[in-house]
Amino acid sequence: MSDIPNCPKCDSEFAYSDGTLLNCPDCGHEWTPGAEEAVGEAEDPNAIKDAHGNVLESGDNVQLTKDLKVKGTSSTLKVGTKVKNIRLVESNDGHNIACKVDGIGQMNLKSEFVKKI
């Protein structure tokens, strides 16, 4: 029997140790051993999170997790496209990331289609 606790975020039993951190392969959550109790208390309910539940901040680098069509053009942003130095913005339509994409220009993205890198 493993002494590694279940993931505090999704309760997956498949968590594993990666040196100093514990990782969950199901939801991508990382935490330090012994910090399982404080996870739910310290998080801001208004925090903008990526597709894997990681909290995003302005200046982060992200990667697309889905092919996205660019509205008004015939271009498509492919999965895996890296976007550097994002800005978080408040929006009513769900596009809460303002960024500049190489080859496309300035655009807004939804945080549910990106992952933090």
N, C-alpha and C positions, 0 to 999 in steps of 0.2 A: 504494500500500500504506500502510495506517495504521500509525503508530508507537504506537498505544494497545495495551497488552498484553491478553491474554485475561483473563477474570475469574479470580481466584485461588481462588474458592470452587467454581464449577461449570464452569470452563474454557470459558465461552461466548465466541465470537469477536465478539459484537455489543456489547461494552462501548463506552461513549462518555464523553466529557469533559463535565462540567457545571460549568464555572468551575474551582474548585480541587479538586474531587473527580472520581473516575472512578466510573461507575455501570454496573451490569449490569441490562439490562431483563428477563432471564430469571429470575434469583433475587432481585433487589432489593438485592444487596450493594453497599455503597459503600466506597471506599477511597481513600487518598491516593496519588498517583503515587510510585513508589519503595518503597512499603510492601508490595508483593505477597509478598515472601519471608517476612515476619514474621507473616502472618495465621494460619497453622496453629500456630505455636509459642506465641503469647500467649493463646490462648483456653482458658478453663477447661472441662474436659470435663463438669463437673456444672452448667454454666450453663444457665439456663432460657431457651429461645429461642422467638421467635414463629413464625408460619407462614412467614415469609420468611428465617428464620435469624438475625435480629437478636437480640442478647442483651438480655433484659428485666431491669429492676431495680425494686425497690420504689419506689413514687412515680411511676412512668411512667404515661402516658396511652396507652390502646390503643383499637382499633376492631375490631369483629367482622368476620370474613371469611366467615361462613356464618350462615344462619338457625338459631337454636337454640331448641328447645322447652324451656320451664321445667318441670322435673319437679314433678308434684303440682298443676299448674294448667293452664288452657287457654291461657295466654299463650305468645307466641313472641317472642324477641328477634330483630329483623330485622338483616340484614347492614348494616353501616355504623354501628350503634349505638356511640356513644363511651362509654368507661368511663374515669373519671378516678381517679388516685391509687390504683393497684393495690397489693396486698401479695403478695409471693411466699411461699408456704408449702410445706412438705414434705408429700407425700401419696402413699399407696400406690395410689390409684385414678386418678392422672393429673390430677386437678383441682388444679393447682399455683398458681392465682391466686385470691386472696380479694379481693372487691370489693363495692361498693355500686352497684347499677344504678338509675337514676332510674325511678320507677314500679313497680319490682319489689322492691327492697330488697337485703339482704345475700345474696350467693351466691358459689359457687366456679365457676371456668371452667378449661378446659384451654387451655394456651398455644398449642396447634396450631391453634386457631380464632380467634386474634387477631393483629393486626399493630400494631407500635409506631407512634405518630404523634407 
